[in-house]
């Protein structure tokens, strides 16, 4: 009986039902288009506010290339992440290989995290992390107990020396030594950082980007030179 009543109702109101059905379909299509538009807008907005640049450096010693370093800088909203991967291979009485991986994260211009990992001849040399927690920094080296630093805020770190000329900065945080080190201006667009162990680096800039680093160590000197940005 019920199916018959439904059939009779549909026949009697088929015009009205057809209009309602078409309206439902149209509204559904509009909703789908609106959702698609919103999703597309969000994706475009994310891409617009996320910028990534990579810097390719050649590492040389005595005029001969001994390795390379690739630095990547990603800015997404208020977060700025810089990472550096370098590989060195040369013979100095014996074959020497070194791999380094570094990363630093800034949020609203304040460093929240940094890490340093180095290997020499396949053996781990150092694995270190610096983390900001409750307006202070703690350092963990080789997964040992954390050490609290007497530093309130870090705004400039080693990797920043590659991406940003230290025009307004007088100190740089050096992960290896877990401390802030003075930046000396030598001349226009040329700076020097002397480390606590007596070694030092010289940095040369053009258009705000580091073009060359001269590394002065007690046993050897190397040169890091920018080859391309992509």
Secondary structure, DSSP 8 states (H G I E B T S, - for coil): -HHHHHHHHHHHTHHHHHHHHHHHHHHHHHHHHHHHHHHHHHHHHHHHTEEEEEEEEEEEETTEEEEEEEEEEEEETTEEEEEEEEEEEEESSSEEEEEEEEEEEEETTEEEEEEEEEEETTEEEEEEEEEE-SSSEEEEETT---EEES-S----BTTHHHHS--SS-SEEEEGGGTEEEEEEEEETTEEEEE-TTS-EEEEEEETTEEEEEEEE-SS-EEEEEEEEE-
